[in-house]
């Protein structure tokens, strides 16, 4: 029986980050789907697991970790090779820089534009799209110089930033103006054990 359990919403890009990384690490896990649209993450029972009432949540035996960034860091340190999250101060800081981008420009931009259109969330679509393009421009500058975001090898920086960029079209943000970003998406999708969002 798998020691890992993932509380998951299939259409969430943040949950997809964790599913993708679990696959790339070759880890077996049980999945418990939570229907956010029905409020299943807001029940007292679920809030005993995550008081924030959000997914993803990872359970590893008696440990509970919530928030997609925290889960990626945990999995990288606990189960991954050092390239996923370097242990030297500069290497780790460079990864953290891109985790910040994933939780700022990409979340408030691309993810919220998608949420406005797909889920009817009351976000300012035009502003979200503008923020998303700003984030893509930052990625484009970096990826024009190297294959991966934080280092010469793939890391959790790439895993964190990938999903909402790959789903940008669902927020009506075209990727054609960002050729280096498009090439990077292809590199991520060519990695061993990559799984598409649709398998969620």
Secondary structure as GFF3:
##gff-version 3
##sequence-region A 1 200
A	DSSP	beta_strand	4	8	.	.	.	ID=ss1
A	DSSP	alpha_helix	13	24	.	.	.	ID=ss2
A	DSSP	beta_strand	30	33	.	.	.	ID=ss3
A	DSSP	three_ten_helix	36	38	.	.	.	ID=ss4
A	DSSP	three_ten_helix	40	42	.	.	.	ID=ss5
A	DSSP	alpha_helix	44	47	.	.	.	ID=ss6
A	DSSP	beta_strand	57	60	.	.	.	ID=ss7
A	DSSP	beta_strand	63	66	.	.	.	ID=ss8
A	DSSP	alpha_helix	68	79	.	.	.	ID=ss9
A	DSSP	alpha_helix	89	103	.	.	.	ID=ss10
A	DSSP	pi_helix	105	111	.	.	.	ID=ss11
A	DSSP	alpha_helix	112	118	.	.	.	ID=ss12
A	DSSP	alpha_helix	125	143	.	.	.	ID=ss13
A	DSSP	alpha_helix	156	166	.	.	.	ID=ss14
A	DSSP	three_ten_helix	168	171	.	.	.	ID=ss15
A	DSSP	alpha_helix	179	189	.	.	.	ID=ss16
A	DSSP	three_ten_helix	197	199	.	.	.	ID=ss17
###
